[in-house]
Amino acid sequence: MNKQYVDQVRKFNREYAKVLGRIDQEIYNQPFSLTEARVITEISTRGECTATEIRENLGIDRGYMSRMIHRLEEEHVILKKQALEDKRQFLLYLTEYGKKIYSELVEQAKQGVERMLHTIPERNLSRLTESMQTIESILLKKETVQPEVIIRPYQVGDIGYVAHLHGKLYKNTYNFGPLFEYYVMKGLSEFMMDHDGGELWVAEVNGDIAGSIAITRFDEKTAQLRWFVIDENYHGLGIGKKLMETAIQFSKDQEYQRIFLWTVNILNAARHLYGKYGFVLTEEKENDQWTGSRLTEERWDVELS
């Protein structure tokens, strides 16, 4: 086992415990401890269960569990009934008062989590919950729920976000400057004014924009593929493949005979994808405007006929 994996999991566990610990301190600063609240939740969730089942599931000491059940009985939170199948077993249930306590615990927990999430941007909340689902599915060996990926034509308000995606990605990853963002925004503005023979699509993941691609008309027989970008937080979902196939199929439907695009030599993943779809490198030129170093712009072409 790679030591790096072990250290990373332990680090995550420490930080995660701190976050939830702050919430727990706010919620359970009352007559019922965190462990008692977990027992109450287990009884409510299971409907009927034995103390042994709860103890083994939550990892509670036998003696502590016995004292806790006795206290919750005295507080009229739970009641015990003898099992019909095995007279030696006693099933645990919440009383009406216990159900009220459970409802209050749930509401307080929701309020605590809402306070924690209040300052997190909406798009990051989607990433957070998807990551939680991934952790849960791997550790508990549950079937992973695949995020819903939708490719749709752009709508009012999308153009600005497409420009934002380009500016953020190329600045953070490749240290591109403001001239590149101007180049992107200028082209998008021209597209908005005249997109005859073209279309721009965005990829949505669970409702959040995660990427884009466009086809613009160069001449009657030639289309240009532009503004192909994928938010780095959504890699691995097959978004690039879906966007490329959408753009190529549109070009065929428009009866274009070829598509070309411009990229730069440092975008290895994108260049690999272009090659998979039949694009070939046809032209190169130097660029010293977008970053502090010299880049090589590349033209790639594919014949559709």
ZIRAHU-V821192 format. One record per run of one state. SS is the DSSP state (A for helix, B for strand, O for the rest). FROM is the first residue (numbers start at 1). TO is the last residue. If there is no record, write none. Layout:
# ZIRAHU-V821192
<<SS & FROM & TO> <SS & FROM & TO>>
This chain:
# ZIRAHU-V821192
<<O & 1 & 2> <A & 3 & 27> <O & 28 & 33> <A & 34 & 46> <O & 47 & 48> <B & 49 & 49> <O & 50 & 50> <A & 51 & 58> <O & 59 & 61> <A & 62 & 74> <O & 75 & 77> <B & 78 & 82> <O & 83 & 89> <B & 90 & 94> <O & 95 & 95> <A & 96 & 117> <O & 118 & 121> <A & 122 & 139> <O & 140 & 148> <B & 149 & 153> <O & 154 & 157> <A & 158 & 174> <O & 175 & 177> <A & 178 & 193> <O & 194 & 198> <B & 199 & 205> <O & 206 & 207> <B & 208 & 219> <O & 220 & 221> <B & 222 & 230> <O & 231 & 231> <A & 232 & 234> <O & 235 & 238> <A & 239 & 253> <O & 254 & 257> <B & 258 & 264> <O & 265 & 267> <A & 268 & 276> <O & 277 & 279> <B & 280 & 287> <O & 288 & 294> <B & 295 & 303> <O & 304 & 305>>
